[in-house]
Amino acid sequence: MTRSTQVNSPEPDWDDPGLDLDAVGLAAEFAAYVRRKGISPEGREQALGAWLDEMIAELETDVDDPRD
């Protein structure tokens, strides 16, 4: 039986193990970011948002870069 998400869907099949987010890797990257920036424990929640914004901006730049 075909699942509805498999029929002409632009969304990836998130059941594919290759598409799982590596939570341990993301946590390690954020910890390194916190150390680099000297962020206090009280500022980590706001820093998480800033870090995610930076990552998204980098990914958007990579996608828009015609040098591929």
Summary of the structure (lengths in Angstrom):
residues: 68
radius of gyration: 17.0
end to end distance: 38.5
largest distance: 52.7
contacts: 101
relative contact order: 0.07
helix: 66%
strand: 0%
